[in-house]
């Protein structure tokens, strides 16, 4: 059993103290243990990384000035590897500006030497309590929206997740956009023995081909033009946990070969590195593409498909479980109203019946967006059929009126670009690759634009 598990059982928070001065470590150990904390020590950055990987403390106190690897580098390495515990930094008088920089990079707070006992204890308590609340809120936010439902299709989906999650098997999730593939991946991770370790997500379609190897496997400093520093890859960041490779059907052939090697051997090779790195990662992949067709067309490796498809899971489109639509509507109404301190509104039976008659090409994501829009725009306390028809009539907005209503040139540019992208996506059946080709822009750039403008299928 790991030390972290013991700490959890006893209810005593664990703190890692990282400082190259033994006197500082001894002083902090004495103060913290007297207050009931469990304390571990590290005399260097590399030792700190090893301690965190092994014991997963609840917080870390980190000195800025250390030989070989300073505090900023250690903090950066913590975050790149997916360690989210709060970090408090120690600075000398001349290091205060560096400590402020560390807080901008994600450190919770900083202490100036000489250390003040009450200041340290208050800062540490706030850090641990704040992180606990943040974690709880994040879990609440990640309630599986698309997994809500009492239909036979949703019951089968949950049963498959329950069977797959406890195993180490690789999972391939297929389904249309907006059906909850990411939520299924998270549910598998959270119900597995790896739930306390990182869950790292990568959108393979949103990363340019020339950068995806570096993103997945990392690179050494100077290994290519623009590699100004060493970068830890997502597979290493997910070590001990799970990596979710979303839209894996859009991955290049070269990268597919490297992912296959990682699955076969458990080794990844950073770009420019002299040796491979052994990792223990569970792979969950997802795609909206038909990979059998992609294999037939020579776009996807058959051997990789069979490695990924150990446990296949299909997320059903909304049209296959429309009986769950009233439950989903109620859930989205409550969730949006509570999150935004907004008055809840009821949907009339006729409104719900009309919702069931729609095609839902964007699936549950489209439904969620529509419910939020109706809560904001509908004038009455009840949302009627006419409100729904007004929001789903299918007519594109009058572009001239919309654009002329904005106040600044920047708003005009952004609105016109958003309208143009939505228009072209609709014309190309929301196929991102085809749309990118039609408007002569890299696919990765189009994904970035869609993310920037929060464009989802059904926005037209």
MIZA-67749 format. One line per 4 residues: number of its first residue (from 1); for each residue x, y, z of N, C-alpha, C. Coordinates in steps of 0.001 Angstrom, whole numbers, plus 500000, padded with zeros to 6 digits. Layout:
# MIZA-67749
NUM	X,Y,Z,X,Y,Z,X,Y,Z  ...
***
This chain:
# MIZA-67749
1	500851,498799,500000,500000,500000,500000,500879,501240,500000  500507,502248,499195,501330,503449,499091,501144,504330,500304  502123,505191,500515,502053,506125,501630,500838,507035,501495  500515,507414,500252,499372,508291,500029,498084,507641,500512
5	497940,506328,500289,496744,505638,500755,496680,505631,502275  497828,505435,502914,497861,505459,504369,497439,506828,504890  497929,507870,504231,497578,509219,504656,496079,509428,504570  495487,508916,503504,494047,509085,503318,493284,508368,504418
9	493749,507176,504772,493054,506400,505790,493109,507086,507145  494248,507692,507473,494375,508318,508777,493784,509715,508801  493463,510256,507626,492893,511585,507559,493899,512696,507754  495188,512374,507771,496221,513396,507966,496787,513806,506611
13	496685,515084,506243,497219,515518,504944,498732,515325,504881  499235,515015,503697,500669,514807,503505,501269,515983,502750  502468,516398,503143,503142,517543,502551,504565,517144,502164  504965,517476,500950,506340,517271,500511,507096,518591,500633
17	508213,518577,501379,509060,519758,501549,510294,519584,500664  510482,520520,499725,511593,520423,498773,512527,521612,498979  513725,521345,499477,514709,522402,499718,516079,521749,499822  517093,522388,499228,518434,521817,499303,519112,522097,500636
21	518519,522958,501477,519071,523238,502804,518393,522346,503839  519182,521509,504492,518619,520575,505473,518003,521304,506660  518555,522467,507021,518021,523206,508173,516592,523677,507906  516312,524109,506657,514951,524532,506298,514011,523336,506338
25	514469,522214,505800,513627,521005,505807,513320,520566,507236  514337,520584,508093,514139,520160,509495,513170,521085,510208  513311,522388,509960,512435,523359,510616,510984,523172,510194  510767,523010,508884,509409,522817,508396,508825,521494,508865
29	509629,520455,508875,509155,519155,509364,508639,519277,510800  509411,519947,511641,509030,520083,513047,507709,520850,513184  507598,521963,512449,506377,522775,512518,505166,521987,512023  505320,521325,510886,504180,520659,510257,503757,519399,511000
33	504717,518620,511447,504355,517403,512183,503665,517744,513501  504069,518843,514130,503415,519271,515369,501947,519608,515112  501660,520091,513895,500274,520450,513533,499499,519280,512948  500114,518101,512908,499387,516911,512481,499564,516519,511030
37	500457,517197,510303,500699,516825,508911,501690,515663,508836  501574,514874,507801,502610,513894,507476,503598,514578,506526  504869,514442,506777,505872,515201,506042,506846,514259,505346  507102,514564,504078,508149,513883,503326,509116,514951,502831
41	510356,514574,502551,511369,515551,502174,512043,515173,500859  512530,516212,500179,513360,516021,498991,514402,517134,498972  515634,516767,498658,516735,517730,498680,517047,518294,497291  516339,517836,496263,516597,518312,494905,515334,518184,494070
45	515356,518818,492887,514205,518747,492003,513916,517344,491521  514953,516617,491111,514744,515253,490620,514210,514340,491722  514711,514535,492940,514209,513737,494061,512750,514077,494336  512378,515352,494179,510992,515764,494392,510058,515091,493390
49	510490,515033,492119,509665,514385,491095,509454,512911,491413  510498,512259,491890,510389,510844,492251,509448,510656,493431  509528,511544,494429,508666,511439,495614,507188,511642,495239  506942,512623,494392,505550,512893,494012,504984,511727,493213
53	505771,511170,492301,505307,510033,491506,504980,508837,492389  505759,508669,493448,505592,507500,494314,504493,507695,495345  504371,508911,495915,503541,509064,497114,502382,510036,496970  502348,510823,495903,501239,511736,495628,500811,512536,496861
57	501618,513484,497318,501267,514278,498503,500067,515184,498247  499479,515673,499340,498347,516598,499218,498799,518010,498879  500055,518338,499171,500604,519659,498851,502123,519566,498846  502768,520580,498258,504234,520635,498254,504674,522053,498603
61	505738,522141,499399,506398,523415,499690,507757,523361,499005  508013,524316,498115,509110,524195,497164,510006,525431,497189  511298,525218,497385,512250,526331,497368,512507,526762,495924  512634,528076,495722,512899,528597,494381,514344,528335,493971
65	515287,528656,494859,516704,528573,494500,517279,527231,494910  517528,526381,493917,518178,525094,494160,519136,524827,493008  520217,524111,493262,521154,523791,492176,520540,522791,491191  521073,522775,489997,520687,521857,488922,519278,522132,488389
69	518283,522029,489242,516889,522195,488808,516204,523144,489784  515915,524380,489350,515339,525342,490288,513840,525098,490465  513253,525881,491383,511854,525665,491726,510889,525845,490575  511156,526818,489699,510270,527028,488550,510263,525812,487629
73	511447,525230,487418,511532,524043,486563,510792,522865,487193  510908,522734,488514,510214,521647,489212,508701,521846,489115  508246,523087,489344,506814,523393,489247,506289,523072,487853  507040,523481,486825,506642,523198,485440,506557,521697,485196
77	507544,520945,485713,507554,519488,485536,506366,518842,486243  506013,519345,487433,504830,518827,488137,503595,518938,487240  503383,520123,486686,502162,520358,485912,502173,519596,484593  503344,519500,483951,503429,518764,482689,503123,517288,482890
81	503443,516765,484070,503193,515344,484349,501814,515094,484942  501014,516136,485028,499628,515964,485467,499422,516005,486959  500421,516417,487750,500268,516493,489205,499616,517824,489559  498455,517762,490191,497650,518967,490406,497677,519467,491845
85	498429,518816,492754,498420,519255,494146,498923,520698,494240  498415,521471,495216,498864,522857,495350,500339,522933,495732  501035,523899,495156,502457,524106,495420,502646,525501,495993  503341,525583,497131,503687,526852,497744,505199,527009,497650
89	505671,528166,497205,507106,528339,496970,507745,529193,498060  509023,528918,498315,509818,529660,499294,510797,530541,498533  510869,531808,498910,511795,532703,498217,512635,533489,499208  513877,533778,498811,514690,534734,499542,514276,536134,499133
93	514846,537132,499787,514443,538514,499517,514645,538875,498047  515737,538390,497474,516029,538709,496081,515246,537888,495079  514481,536919,495553,513747,536021,494653,512260,536316,494602  511820,537413,495209,510383,537680,495304,509745,537792,493926
97	510407,538477,492981,509831,538607,491639,509697,537244,490970  510664,536354,491232,510580,534998,490690,509429,534231,491322  509241,534441,492630,508136,533781,493326,506793,534259,492789  506688,535554,492491,505460,536083,491896,505227,535438,490535
101	506307,535262,489774,506206,534589,488473,505709,533162,488666  506178,532513,489736,505745,531138,490012,504241,531072,490278  503700,532075,490983,502248,532072,491225,501479,532255,489929  502054,533031,489008,501400,533177,487700,501392,531852,486948
105	502397,531024,487215,502483,529729,486532,501701,528627,487243  501046,528975,488332,500196,527979,488982,500514,527684,490425  501579,528296,491008,501834,528107,492432,500715,528774,493229  500340,528189,494360,499226,528717,495142,499612,529995,495874
109	500827,530022,496425,501262,531160,497243,502771,531087,497381  503371,532107,498000,504799,532026,498270,505112,532592,499656  506168,532053,500285,506638,532489,501593,508022,533085,501443  508220,534225,502056,509531,534863,502000,510337,534471,503238
113	511627,534210,503046,512505,533899,504166,512825,535182,504925  513003,535109,506269,512823,533929,507119,511345,533552,507254  511063,532267,507298,509694,531773,507310,508987,532120,508614  507725,532517,508502,506899,532808,509684,505926,531651,509900
117	505977,531076,511059,505224,529856,511353,503737,529998,511011  503087,531039,511525,501644,531192,511311,501312,531411,509845  502180,532147,509173,501972,532400,507736,502034,531105,506942  503000,530260,507260,503139,528981,506568,501930,528096,506815
121	501506,528002,508078,500387,527117,508418,499082,527601,507782  498853,528916,507793,497638,529454,507196,497628,529226,505684  498758,529525,505030,498836,529333,503588,498651,527883,503186  499243,526975,503945,499136,525545,503636,497711,525056,503832
125	497086,525481,504925,495706,525059,505182,494768,525559,504080  494931,526815,503677,494096,527366,502606,494323,526630,501285  495579,526281,501029,495900,525591,499778,495239,524225,499713  495359,523457,500791,494800,522099,500805,493276,522140,500778
129	492668,523041,501578,491202,523146,501584,490679,523613,500228  491366,524596,499641,490938,525110,498340,491026,524055,497252  492100,523260,497283,492257,522214,496270,491197,521134,496440  490871,520805,497681,489837,519805,497929,488491,520267,497373
133	488132,521526,497637,486867,522065,497125,486856,522117,495600  487998,522514,495023,488102,522579,493567,487898,521200,492954  488500,520182,493578,488363,518817,493076,486922,518341,493166  486266,518636,494304,484870,518231,494473,483970,518919,493458
137	484206,520216,493242,483393,520950,492264,483599,520421,490850  484852,520055,490547,485137,519529,489214,484417,518201,489005  484385,517369,490042,483673,516095,489926,482189,516322,489704  481636,517354,490393,480226,517664,490198,479961,518158,488785
141	480895,518999,488262,480721,519524,486910,480798,518420,485870  481529,517358,486199,481724,516289,485220,480704,515166,485367  479537,515492,485956,478479,514491,485947,478184,514121,484505  478040,512836,484204,477947,512410,482798,476619,512768,482160
145	476534,513986,481577,475293,514466,480971,474734,513462,479972  475575,513014,479036,475096,512163,477957,474804,510745,478429  475172,510422,479667,474919,509079,480183,473637,509032,481005  472926,510149,481077,471643,510189,481770,470590,509523,480899
149	469750,508710,481516,468674,508090,480749,468322,506716,481275  467055,506374,481091,466562,505072,481541,466249,504154,480375  466576,504565,479169,466279,503752,477990,467164,502511,477947  466750,501547,477128,467536,500313,476990,468923,500613,476437
153	469011,501573,475502,470309,501907,474903,471272,502458,475938  470801,503327,476828,471678,503908,477846,472021,502906,478938  471085,502019,479243,471386,500970,480216,472492,500056,479698  472424,499703,478414,473462,498859,477826,474811,499575,477854
157	474801,500875,477567,476047,501639,477586,476663,501635,478976  475869,501896,479989,476400,501920,481363,476875,500539,481802  476156,499504,481391,476584,498139,481738,477930,497807,481109  478131,498233,479866,479410,497986,479192,480536,498735,479893
161	480284,499984,480289,481288,500760,481012,481641,500072,482322  480627,499601,483048,480862,498931,484332,481742,497689,484164  481562,496976,483053,482365,495777,482811,483786,496138,482358  483902,497186,481542,485206,497537,480974,486107,498249,481968
165	485528,499112,482798,486333,500001,483645,487336,499286,484543  486966,498209,485258,487923,497600,486190,489065,496842,485512  488983,496618,484217,489994,495839,483511,491099,496749,482989  492257,496174,482609,493315,496998,481997,493172,497117,480482
169	492094,496569,479918,491964,496463,478460,491841,497824,477785  492375,497897,476573,492235,499082,475734,490798,499173,475222  490280,500403,475129,488887,500626,474751,488834,501531,473528  487974,501188,472577,487728,502041,471419,486269,502477,471439
173	486042,503792,471577,484693,504354,471637,484358,504950,470271  483250,504529,469710,482810,505073,468425,481433,505689,468598  481144,506669,467764,479837,507320,467838,479881,508675,467180  478702,509217,466920,478590,510522,466273,479042,511639,467207
177	479318,512792,466637,479669,513962,467435,478513,514324,468361  478857,514654,469606,477848,515076,470564,477169,513963,471312  477667,512731,471193,477022,511598,471879,477707,511239,473204  478764,511958,473580,479344,511744,474901,480527,510800,474949
181	481321,510747,473881,482468,509832,473874,483486,510207,474967  483721,511504,475138,484658,511925,476192,484130,511560,477577  482834,511696,477782,482255,511367,479085,482355,509877,479375  482215,509061,478343,482400,507616,478522,483850,507321,478918
185	484788,507991,478255,486204,507780,478573,486491,508168,480019  485948,509294,480461,486159,509724,481852,485538,508737,482835  484339,508246,482494,483677,507283,483384,484505,506010,483520  485093,505558,482415,485946,504366,482459,487140,504608,483367
189	487776,505767,483239,488929,506080,484084,488525,506187,485559  487440,506904,485838,487052,507158,487218,486548,505910,487935  486108,504907,487174,485662,503656,487799,486758,502598,487796  487960,502962,487364,489064,502006,487286,489976,502125,488505
193	490927,501212,488613,491908,501266,489692,492887,502419,489499  492844,503066,488350,493746,504186,488051,493110,505538,488347  491975,505559,488993,491208,506798,489138,491956,507890,489889  492904,507519,490767,493670,508515,491512,494860,509045,490723
197	495123,508461,489574,496242,508906,488740,495735,509773,487598  496620,510357,486786,496165,511334,485786,495246,510752,484712  494313,511593,484269,493517,511333,483067,493921,512412,482081  494635,512041,481026,495189,513001,480071,494446,512862,478750
201	493941,513988,478252,493139,513973,477034,493890,514654,475896  493847,514045,474711,494498,514606,473525,493502,514567,472370  493248,515719,471753,492422,515764,470550,493352,515638,469350  493442,514458,468796,494399,514186,467718,494120,515021,466477
205	492847,515370,466241,492499,516117,465039,492875,517592,465144  493040,518094,466361,493291,519523,466546,494769,519875,466559  495642,518880,466493,497088,519121,466553,497675,518915,465160  498448,519872,464635,499056,519694,463313,499916,518441,463256
209	499969,517806,462079,500724,516561,461913,502174,516704,462343  502767,517877,462076,504190,518046,462377,504450,518199,463875  503402,518399,464681,503591,518596,466120,503047,517455,466974  502248,516564,466377,501552,515589,467217,502504,514587,467868
213	503591,514213,467181,504561,513299,467803,505163,513922,469044  505552,515193,468935,506115,515902,470079,505103,516015,471203  503835,516263,470853,502788,516402,471861,502557,515084,472600  502524,513987,471858,502245,512687,472471,503441,512111,473212
217	504632,512235,472613,505796,511515,473141,506876,512424,473726  506724,513752,473574,507697,514686,474114,508868,514915,473169  509740,515846,473538,510935,516073,472727,512057,516620,473602  513266,516483,473110,514436,517034,473777,514678,518461,473296
221	515310,519240,474129,515659,520602,473757,516567,520583,472524  516221,521398,471521,517032,521500,470322,516834,520387,469322  515848,519511,469550,515656,518369,468651,515072,518792,467303  514454,519980,467243,513963,520510,465976,513836,522024,466125
225	513652,522707,465034,513533,524164,465059,512347,524577,465922  512605,525417,466894,511554,525866,467796,511502,525095,469099  512277,524012,469233,512302,523243,470484,513249,523928,471462  512747,524974,472122,513583,525793,473000,513820,525149,474355
229	512983,524178,474712,513169,523491,475984,512652,522066,475862  513029,521261,476794,512559,519874,476828,511068,519853,477152  510327,518992,476476,508893,518882,476737,508523,517445,477072  507760,517297,478140,507251,515981,478526,506024,515656,477694
233	505988,514475,477096,504860,514084,476265,503660,513636,477077  502513,513573,476419,501271,513212,477099,501296,511777,477635  501997,510870,476936,502059,509498,477441,502807,509447,478774  503889,510194,478878,504642,510224,480138,503822,510924,481221
237	503115,512013,480848,502273,512722,481813,501169,511822,482351  500727,510854,481539,499639,509950,481944,500151,508692,482637  501442,508594,482880,502028,507382,483459,501296,506975,484739  500859,505739,484791,500099,505246,485927,498610,505464,485801
241	498207,506319,484837,496797,506633,484664,496283,506234,483298  495455,507094,482718,494824,506802,481428,495067,507946,480463  495210,507611,479183,495294,508638,478145,494125,508444,477197  493428,509532,476902,492264,509492,476020,492654,510118,474693
245	492758,509296,473658,493124,509749,472320,491844,509980,471529  491360,511220,471578,490113,511569,470897,490383,511798,469417  489433,511391,468581,489549,511499,467117,490836,510850,466607  491056,509625,467039,492271,508913,466636,492245,508574,465143
249	491073,508581,464537,490969,508323,463104,491614,509398,462256  491934,510556,462851,492572,511652,462116,494086,511658,462281  494635,510628,462905,496068,510583,463179,496845,510144,461936  498022,510749,461734,498844,510413,460569,499400,508992,460681
253	499811,508424,459545,500331,507053,459516,501595,506919,460367  502472,507922,460327,503719,507875,461110,503424,507829,462609  502478,508660,463037,502137,508687,464462,501412,507410,464866  500586,506870,463962,499919,505595,464259,500938,504515,464579
257	502050,504494,463845,503082,503487,464077,503686,503628,465467  503900,504878,465911,504481,505097,467236,503504,504744,468354  502221,505039,468131,501216,504669,469122,501117,503146,469225  501187,502463,468072,501166,501005,468078,502332,500447,468886
261	503514,501035,468712,504676,500573,469468,504469,500779,470970  503890,501921,471335,503630,502187,472752,502669,501156,473336  501666,500775,472552,500713,499767,473019,501355,498388,473127  502227,498072,472201,502854,496742,472187,503917,496580,473266
265	504746,497609,473436,505913,497478,474317,505835,498283,475604  504891,499234,475665,504857,500108,476832,505982,501120,476829  506587,501369,475661,507693,502318,475562,507338,503457,474613  507792,504662,474976,507653,505810,474097,509029,506420,473883
269	509228,507011,472724,510524,507591,472387,510356,509073,472077  510767,509964,472992,510667,511395,472715,511471,511777,471474  511012,512775,470754,511716,513250,469566,513103,513751,469976  514135,513208,469316,515501,513620,469607,516144,512928,470782
273	515427,512004,471433,515981,511316,472603,516822,510129,472174  517826,509796,473007,518712,508675,472702,518131,507355,473179  517153,507406,474085,516603,506171,474647,515095,506299,474818  514442,505154,474895,512996,505124,475112,512678,505239,476593
277	511416,505574,476884,510937,505689,478267,509828,504664,478468  509917,503895,479528,508889,502910,479855,507721,503599,480565  506514,503367,480099,505336,503969,480722,504275,502898,480966  503442,503156,481967,502312,502286,482285,501044,503113,482098
281	500441,503001,480929,499308,503853,480566,498198,502999,479967  496967,503274,480405,495825,502645,479750,495331,503574,478646  495153,503030,477461,494729,503828,476315,493233,503642,476080  492521,504773,476040,491126,504807,475629,491077,505720,474413
285	490602,505212,473289,490568,505989,472049,489117,506198,471614  488918,507229,470804,487570,507505,470301,487649,508083,468899  486600,507856,468131,486526,508416,466783,485073,508449,466325  484772,509428,465466,483448,509447,464843,483505,508784,463472
289	484710,508390,463040,484885,507783,461721,484626,506273,461770  484331,505698,460602,484241,504248,460452,485656,503751,460153  486333,503209,461164,487738,502829,460984,487898,501661,460009  486879,500822,459875,486957,499744,458892,487044,500328,457483
293	486290,501391,457235,486378,502062,455935,487729,502746,455766  488226,503354,456845,489524,504027,456782,490637,503013,456501  490504,501806,457048,491488,500745,456773,491436,500343,455300  490217,500178,454786,490058,499784,453377,490637,500832,452429
297	490570,502099,452829,491092,503179,451984,492570,503450,452243  493178,502697,453148,494600,502850,453416,494944,504001,454331  493957,504519,455065,494189,505673,455935,494461,505296,457384  494180,504037,457750,494361,503634,459150,494943,502226,459203
301	495872,502031,460131,496552,500733,460236,495620,499679,460821  495554,498545,460165,494690,497464,460643,495201,496897,461957  496550,496769,462101,497090,496207,463334,496828,497130,464525  496853,498447,464309,496527,499379,465385,495051,499281,465754
305	494195,499130,464741,492758,498995,465011,492494,497816,465937  493116,496672,465663,492861,495500,466497,493444,495665,467897  494532,496422,468025,495090,496716,469357,494144,497604,470158  493510,498544,469476,492613,499473,470169,491252,498864,470457
309	490779,498010,469571,489404,497536,469591,489219,496304,470481  489962,496245,471582,489812,495108,472504,488410,495128,473108  488005,496298,473614,486632,496465,474093,485994,497592,473285  485135,497273,472327,484458,498332,471551,483232,498848,472303
313	483067,500152,472330,481889,500774,472945,481314,501778,471952  480024,501676,471679,479367,502617,470778,478433,503510,471583  478587,504817,471420,477678,505760,472077,476488,506008,471161  475268,505738,471628,474101,505842,470738,473741,507295,470451
317	473320,507602,469226,472835,508950,468927,471515,509204,469646  471189,510463,469834,469983,510818,470593,468724,510252,469951  468685,510163,468632,467477,509669,467951,467176,508214,468314  468172,507485,468871,467953,506091,469264,467485,505960,470713
321	467459,507069,471464,466916,506987,472825,466173,508283,473160  465212,508629,472277,464433,509860,472458,463578,509832,473717  463287,508630,474252,462526,508571,475501,463278,509228,476654  464619,509368,476504,465421,510014,477551,465436,511530,477424
325	464846,512060,476348,464933,513500,476106,464324,514332,477246  463142,513985,477790,462609,514789,478910,463545,514798,480124  464176,513656,480419,465118,513604,481547,466311,514518,481297  466810,514500,480077,467952,515338,479724,467584,516820,479794
329	466410,517159,479302,465964,518552,479358,465895,519028,480802  465264,518239,481670,465166,518609,483087,466550,518786,483706  467451,517885,483366,468796,517962,483935,469516,519230,483485  469438,519537,482201,470129,520718,481681,469523,522008,482229
333	468203,522025,482421,467556,523204,483012,468096,523438,484419  468112,522392,485238,468575,522537,486621,470050,522895,486673  470834,522227,485846,472279,522469,485874,472610,523893,485454  471997,524378,484375,472303,525719,483897,471810,526764,484900
337	470618,526571,485433,470058,527544,486370,470897,527629,487637  471308,526486,488172,472108,526486,489391,473490,527083,489157  474102,526747,488030,475458,527226,487753,475498,528726,487530  474394,529302,487044,474389,530721,486690,473440,531552,487546
341	472950,530949,488635,472017,531645,489533,470836,532202,488728  470282,531327,487890,469241,531730,486939,467937,531033,487310  466821,531718,487013,465510,531140,487345,465215,529928,486464  464793,528836,487088,464437,527644,486322,463108,527865,485598
345	462994,527277,484416,461768,527346,483642,461329,525942,483259  460023,525746,483204,459484,524440,482821,459235,524407,481317  459381,523221,480737,459053,523015,479319,457640,522436,479226  456793,523069,478439,455436,522558,478226,455493,521212,477505
349	454459,520393,477711,454422,519068,477078,454521,519187,475555  453874,520216,474992,453925,520394,473529,455339,520739,473074  456063,521476,473913,457444,521833,473581,458330,520593,473565  458144,519727,474563,458933,518495,474627,458585,517584,473453
353	457307,517512,473113,456885,516684,471971,457527,517191,470681  457605,518508,470524,458241,519052,469323,459740,518753,469323  460370,518824,470485,461795,518484,470576,462041,517051,470114  461131,516152,470472,461291,514749,470076,461162,514546,468568
357	460542,515494,467884,460335,515344,466446,461516,515851,465629  462501,516461,466286,463633,517050,465566,464692,516001,465255  465546,516242,464248,466531,515225,463820,467737,515086,464744  468130,516127,465473,469243,516092,466429,470540,515573,465808
361	470961,516249,464748,472239,515882,464125,473412,516115,465062  473260,517077,465976,474320,517344,466955,474145,516594,468253  473100,515751,468329,472865,514862,469454,472696,515617,470774  473146,515013,471891,472874,515577,473214,473549,516929,473389
365	474716,517124,472760,475384,518425,472851,474506,519516,472240  473880,519200,471116,472980,520164,470479,471787,520456,471375  471241,519420,472027,470112,519607,472933,470512,520505,474101  471673,520266,474664,472156,521073,475792,472250,522547,475398
369	472838,522819,474241,472965,524208,473783,471601,524851,473573  470658,524079,473034,469322,524620,472777,468611,524947,474090  468700,524059,475077,468051,524310,476372,468601,525584,477004  469907,525756,476983,470503,526963,477556,470020,528206,476818
373	469949,528122,475478,469498,529262,474679,468052,529627,475007  467195,528615,475146,465791,528868,475452,465615,529457,476847  466416,529003,477814,466321,529563,479158,466658,531051,479164  467574,531443,478313,467994,532844,478262,467008,533699,477470
377	466543,533199,476331,465804,534036,475393,464291,533969,475543  463738,532871,476043,462274,532777,476114,461750,533736,477189  460672,534484,476894,460228,535542,477801,459440,535060,479020  458719,533956,478900,457821,533548,479971,458455,532602,480972
381	457654,532249,482000,458116,531309,483020,458076,529884,482502  457269,529643,481438,457194,528327,480818,457644,528431,479367  458391,527435,478920,458870,527406,477537,457882,526582,476714  457238,527242,475752,456216,526588,474952,456731,526115,473607
385	455839,525483,472858,456217,524963,471550,456671,526087,470630  456003,527256,470708,456365,528364,469821,457787,528866,470109  458202,528789,471373,459579,529176,471709,460575,528225,471057  460268,526933,471124,461161,525932,470541,461220,526095,469027
389	460051,526272,468406,460014,526441,466948,460810,527673,466543  460703,528745,467322,461438,529965,467011,462941,529794,467078  463393,528879,467949,464836,528654,468097,465363,527546,467208  464460,526757,466606,464913,525618,465794,464330,525645,464400
393	463860,526813,463966,463186,526903,462669,464077,526593,461493  465414,526609,461710,466333,526266,460644,466736,527424,459775  466127,528609,459984,466511,529759,459170,467829,530334,459664  468734,530604,458747,469982,531238,459126,469722,532687,459520
397	470520,533247,460426,470303,534632,460824,470538,535578,459654  469845,536706,459689,470083,537731,458685,471468,538305,458915  472405,537942,458067,473797,538297,458300,473994,539802,458327  473340,540501,457426,473550,541941,457366,473100,542608,458656
401	471932,542252,459174,471439,542853,460409,472337,542497,461585  472770,541238,461669,473617,540804,462781,474934,541563,462800  475523,541713,461629,476831,542364,461563,476735,543858,461823  475676,544478,461331,475552,545919,461522,475200,546292,462955
405	474767,545297,463739,474392,545590,465125,475593,545676,466058  476770,545226,465624,477933,545220,466516,478501,546624,466635  479309,546828,467704,479788,548170,468015,481219,548428,467554  482059,547401,467508,483472,547625,467215,483910,546829,466000
409	485039,547245,465414,485594,546539,464263,485997,545123,464637  486549,544963,465844,486958,543625,466285,485751,542694,466382  484634,543205,466955,483422,542386,467060,482893,542016,465679  482987,542977,464741,482540,542725,463371,483350,541593,462744
413	484668,541673,462904,485530,540632,462330,485201,539262,462925  485054,539221,464263,484819,537940,464925,483458,537358,464540  482434,538211,464505,481108,537699,464159,481055,537232,462713  481656,538009,461825,481629,537614,460418,482401,536316,460198
417	483524,536142,460891,484293,534912,460745,483511,533727,461300  482833,533937,462434,482050,532845,463020,480901,532446,462085  480172,533435,461567,479071,533136,460654,479565,532416,459407  480702,532857,458886,481271,532224,457692,481609,530762,457953
421	482251,530487,459109,482657,529116,459426,481440,528219,459606  480437,528697,460359,479216,527893,460558,478550,527609,459214  478465,528631,458358,477855,528482,457025,478578,527416,456212  479904,527450,456201,480681,526489,455418,480608,525082,456015
425	480577,524993,457332,480428,523679,457963,479087,523055,457593  478037,523857,457601,476725,523348,457205,476733,522885,455756  477365,523675,454891,477427,523315,453477,478166,522006,453245  479088,521670,454143,479892,520451,453999,479479,519357,454984
429	478244,519434,455452,477718,518397,456332,478470,518262,457639  479054,519358,458093,479831,519408,459340,481028,518458,459318  481514,518170,458116,482761,517416,457964,483913,518427,458023  484691,518368,459116,485719,519387,459352,486818,519318,458294
433	487243,518108,457942,488307,517963,456950,487888,518549,455610  486665,518222,455175,486179,518722,453886,486003,520242,453924  485508,520752,455052,485329,522200,455187,486664,522927,455137  487672,522367,455842,489003,522992,455847,489568,523066,454430
437	489354,522000,453669,489830,521999,452283,489079,523036,451450  487778,523160,451691,486952,524082,450899,487337,525541,451142  487686,525869,452386,488019,527270,452692,489532,527491,452699  490273,526444,452299,491723,526529,452110,492447,526964,453386
441	492197,526217,454468,492906,526445,455730,493267,525093,456317  494359,524988,457075,494692,523704,457710,493575,523245,458649  493361,521951,458690,492308,521403,459543,492509,521797,461001  493783,521791,461457,494063,522154,462844,493657,523599,463125
445	493832,524486,462131,493439,525883,462305,491927,526006,462411  491209,525213,461610,489750,525256,461676,489264,524769,463037  489878,523710,463568,489504,523238,464907,489733,524325,465954  490852,525039,465836,491139,526113,466794,490092,527218,466704
449	489699,527560,465468,488675,528584,465285,487338,528130,465884  486994,526854,465673,485742,526332,466225,485754,526364,467744  486921,526042,468320,487044,526085,469783,486964,527525,470276  487639,528448,469560,487650,529851,469968,486243,530436,469972
453	485458,530123,468938,484115,530676,468827,483043,529764,469435  483480,528672,470077,482558,527711,470700,481496,527257,469695  481962,526844,468516,481050,526388,467468,480795,524894,467641  479529,524523,467789,479148,523133,467916,478164,522804,466806
457	478095,521543,466466,477147,521128,465419,475730,521517,465848  474986,522114,464939,473644,522561,465250,473569,524051,465524  474706,524757,465571,474692,526182,465835,474031,526986,464721  473994,526407,463539,473368,527154,462448,471888,527340,462643
***
